[in-house]
Each structure stands twice: as structure tokens, then as C-alpha cells.
């Protein structure tokens, strides 16, 4: 399937689908729908990417689950190019990618620039893929690129390759906050993928690897361009 090499569908005891990322030693979990909201329980810092009508990326942490079925709300300043992209898109679809400790500089760069002024993917060399780390289409000779943003045929949702979780989301409704400055988005997660070293089967948290070494933790936002990390006690 796409960039995955798999002869049969394998599931863990919790119903999550397990796959191997193509040309990699890493495995990925396609999260069972009953656990989708748990990816947002800890309020991780995410990179939100749109693909219609234009490709864009922004940093977001103001998002909160409202039930256990993958529905959530998020708040975005109306001046953000992302809001215009979502309002203009017929699909109202976007992807949340979860970065880890070490990506703080990239997050500050994305957050301090505007998508209507520059192509953030090229400006910051952001590598992209189809959600779930599926191998990206081959770019045309006329449009060589290391990202999906200039691919000739693929027009679906894009995720950030270096991140450890991808959530394909859809906007159900957008309302204006009473402050007149923010849009409140009511959304749901359609599908989600997590690298196995960050998924216990039912919870989204770094898992101990060989010799009890943990992978880099993901982030939470503290304000004033400062970040903290999320670890299990």
C-alpha cells in the first residue's frame, strides 16, 4: 500500500493496524478509531498543514478534544493564512503533525513567518510525505523538489516527514469568537498514524527502547516562544 511493504494486515491486541515504513527499520501504527482523541489528550504542539487551495504550514497548540471519538476544537487567529485556506477549500481538510524536542528552531521559524508571503516548505527545507509516511510521488524534472508541495500529480493532504504522529483532520464548522480576532474550528480526526516508539497501544507517550533509552519527547507550548517536553512519570 503506497510506501508500505506489507503482505497482510497486522493488528495489535487493541485493534491498531501495524505497518513497516518503506525503506526503513521503523514501524508505524494506524490508530484504532476509538483511541483517536488520545493523540490530543496531552495538548501536543503540532504543525498544521493545508493543501487546498495552497500549501501552507503553521504552528498550533490551542486544540482540545471534546469527546473520545476524535472530535476536537481549536482556535486560530483570523489573520493567519491557514484560516483563509480552510475557508476557501471545498474539502476543509488539514493535517496535524507532531514534532519532537529538537524541532524548536523550526517551529519558531514557521510561527514567525506568513504563508501568503513565502513558501515555508522551501524556505525552511521542510520535508513532506503523504500522511502515514507513505512514499511521496516523484516530482517532475521541471519542478524538482524534496517536498510534496511542487509534485505534479498528488493533490491530497500532506504531513511533515520528520514528525512522529500524523492526524488527517476535517473541519466540521467554523465560528467567530466574540473577540472578533479568532476563529473557533470544530473538527474531527479522520485517521491517525503514530510511530510505534510513541504508542503504548492506547496512549501517546514515548516508549522505552533498547537499554531503556527513550526517544525524544514531543513538545508542549509555554508561551513567549518557549517550549516544554511531555514525558511519562
matplotlib code that plots the C-alpha trace (Angstrom):
import matplotlib.pyplot as plt

x = [0.0, 1.7, 5.1, 4.4, 5.6, 3.1, 1.7, -1.1, -2.8, -1.4, -3.2, -2.1, -4.4, -6.0, -7.1, -4.5, -3.0, 0.8, 2.9, 6.5, 7.6, 9.1, 12.9, 13.1, 13.5, 10.6, 7.1, 4.0, 0.6, -2.6, -4.6, -7.9, -10.7, -11.7, -8.3, -8.1, -8.8, -5.9, -3.4, -4.6, -5.1, -1.7, -2.2, 1.0, 2.5, 1.5, 2.4, -0.9, -0.5, -3.1, -3.1, -6.0, -6.1, -2.4, 0.1, 0.8, 2.1, 1.5, 2.3, -0.7, -1.2, -4.7, -6.6, -8.8, -10.6, -14.4, -15.1, -13.4, -14.3, -11.7, -13.7, -11.9, -11.9, -9.1, -8.6, -6.7, -6.1, -8.2, -5.2, -3.5, -3.2, -4.4, -7.9, -8.2, -7.0, -9.6, -12.4, -11.5, -11.1, -14.0, -12.6, -11.9, -9.2, -5.8, -3.1, -1.7, 1.9, 3.6, 7.3, 9.7, 12.3, 15.0, 12.5, 12.0, 14.0, 11.9, 8.7, 9.8, 10.7, 7.3, 5.5, 7.2, 6.5, 3.4, 2.3, 1.0, 4.5, 6.8, 6.7, 7.6, 8.3, 11.1, 12.3, 12.9, 13.6, 10.6, 10.4, 6.8, 5.1, 1.6, 0.2, 1.4, 4.9, 3.7, 6.3, 5.7, 5.2, 8.2, 8.5, 8.7, 12.0, 10.7, 9.8, 12.5, 11.8, 12.2, 8.7, 5.2, 4.3, 5.6, 4.6, 2.8, 0.0, -0.6, -3.1, -4.1, -3.2, 0.5, 2.3, 5.7, 8.1, 10.3, 7.3, 6.3, 2.5, 0.2, -3.5, -5.7, -8.5, -11.6, -13.3, -17.0, -17.8, -16.1, -17.5, -16.1, -15.1, -16.6, -13.3, -13.6, -10.0, -10.1, -11.9, -13.0, -12.8, -14.9, -13.1, -12.7, -9.8, -10.4, -7.3, -4.1, -0.7, 2.0, 5.5, 5.4, 8.1, 5.5, 2.4, 1.7, -1.3, -3.7, -1.7, 0.5, 3.8, 7.5, 8.1, 11.4, 13.6, 16.7, 18.5, 15.6, 16.5, 13.6, 13.1, 13.0, 9.8, 7.2, 6.5, 4.1, 3.9, 4.7, 4.3, 6.8, 8.3, 9.3, 8.5, 8.4, 8.5, 6.0, 7.3, 5.7, 6.5]
y = [0.0, 3.2, 3.4, 0.4, -3.1, -5.5, -8.8, -8.9, -6.5, -7.0, -5.7, -5.4, -6.5, -3.1, -3.2, -0.8, -1.6, -2.2, -1.5, -1.1, 2.2, 1.5, 1.6, 2.0, 0.0, 1.9, 0.6, 2.8, 2.3, 3.3, 4.2, 2.5, 5.0, 4.5, 5.9, 8.9, 11.6, 10.3, 11.8, 15.2, 14.5, 15.9, 19.0, 18.5, 21.2, 20.5, 21.7, 22.2, 21.8, 22.6, 21.6, 23.5, 26.0, 26.4, 24.5, 26.2, 25.4, 26.9, 26.0, 25.3, 24.2, 25.7, 22.5, 20.4, 17.1, 17.3, 13.6, 10.2, 9.8, 12.1, 15.4, 18.5, 22.3, 24.6, 28.4, 30.2, 33.9, 35.1, 36.9, 33.5, 32.4, 28.9, 30.2, 31.6, 28.3, 26.3, 28.7, 28.6, 24.8, 22.6, 19.7, 21.7, 19.1, 19.5, 17.5, 17.8, 16.6, 16.3, 17.3, 16.4, 18.0, 19.4, 21.0, 24.2, 26.3, 25.2, 25.8, 29.4, 29.9, 28.6, 30.6, 33.9, 34.0, 34.3, 31.7, 34.4, 35.9, 32.9, 29.2, 27.9, 24.4, 25.6, 28.4, 26.1, 22.9, 21.1, 17.5, 16.3, 13.0, 11.5, 11.0, 7.8, 8.2, 6.9, 7.4, 10.7, 10.9, 11.5, 15.2, 16.3, 17.2, 20.8, 21.0, 19.2, 19.3, 17.4, 18.1, 17.3, 20.9, 21.0, 17.5, 17.3, 14.8, 14.4, 16.9, 15.3, 16.1, 16.5, 15.7, 16.5, 13.6, 14.3, 14.2, 11.3, 11.4, 12.4, 13.2, 13.7, 16.1, 17.7, 20.9, 20.4, 24.1, 27.4, 30.2, 33.6, 34.1, 37.0, 38.8, 39.2, 38.2, 34.4, 31.6, 28.6, 25.4, 22.4, 19.4, 15.6, 13.3, 11.1, 8.9, 9.0, 7.4, 7.2, 5.7, 2.7, 4.1, 6.7, 4.5, 2.1, 0.6, 3.0, 6.1, 8.6, 8.8, 7.9, 4.2, 2.8, 1.2, -0.9, -0.5, 1.6, 4.6, 6.8, 8.5, 12.4, 13.6, 15.7, 19.3, 21.5, 25.3, 27.5, 30.9, 33.6, 31.2, 28.7, 25.0, 22.2, 18.5, 15.7, 12.6, 9.8, 9.8]
z = [0.0, -1.1, 0.6, 2.9, 2.4, 3.9, 2.8, 5.3, 7.8, 11.3, 14.4, 18.0, 20.8, 20.9, 17.2, 15.9, 12.5, 12.4, 9.3, 8.4, 6.8, 3.4, 3.2, 7.0, 10.2, 11.8, 12.3, 12.3, 14.0, 12.3, 15.4, 16.0, 15.8, 19.5, 20.5, 18.1, 20.7, 22.9, 20.5, 21.7, 25.4, 26.3, 24.1, 22.0, 19.8, 16.2, 12.7, 10.8, 7.1, 4.4, 0.7, -0.8, -2.3, -1.5, 0.6, 4.0, 7.4, 10.8, 14.5, 16.7, 20.3, 21.1, 20.5, 22.8, 22.4, 23.1, 23.2, 22.8, 19.1, 17.6, 17.7, 18.9, 18.8, 18.0, 17.9, 15.1, 14.7, 11.7, 10.2, 9.7, 6.1, 7.3, 8.1, 4.6, 3.1, 5.1, 4.3, 0.6, 0.4, -0.7, 1.4, 4.7, 5.3, 7.0, 8.8, 12.3, 12.5, 16.0, 16.2, 19.0, 21.1, 18.7, 16.3, 18.4, 16.0, 13.0, 15.0, 15.7, 12.1, 10.9, 13.6, 12.8, 9.1, 6.9, 4.3, 2.0, 1.8, 1.4, 0.7, 4.2, 2.9, 0.6, 2.8, 5.8, 3.8, 5.4, 4.1, 3.5, 2.8, 2.4, 6.0, 7.5, 6.0, 2.6, -0.1, -1.9, -5.7, -7.8, -8.7, -12.4, -13.9, -14.4, -10.8, -8.7, -5.0, -1.8, -0.7, -2.0, -2.5, -6.1, -7.1, -10.4, -9.7, -5.9, -4.6, -1.3, 2.3, 3.2, 6.5, 7.9, 7.4, 10.5, 12.9, 15.0, 14.5, 11.7, 12.1, 9.0, 10.1, 8.7, 9.7, 10.6, 11.4, 11.8, 14.1, 15.0, 18.6, 20.4, 20.5, 16.7, 16.3, 16.4, 14.5, 16.5, 14.4, 15.3, 13.8, 13.8, 13.1, 10.1, 10.5, 12.5, 12.3, 15.1, 15.1, 17.4, 19.8, 20.8, 21.2, 24.0, 22.3, 23.9, 24.9, 23.1, 25.0, 24.3, 24.9, 26.3, 23.6, 23.9, 27.2, 28.4, 26.3, 25.4, 22.1, 22.0, 23.8, 22.0, 23.0, 24.8, 24.4, 27.4, 25.7, 24.6, 22.1, 24.8, 24.8, 27.4, 26.9, 27.6, 29.4, 31.4, 35.1]

ax = plt.figure().add_subplot(projection="3d")
ax.plot(x, y, z, "-o")
ax.set_aspect("equal")
plt.show()
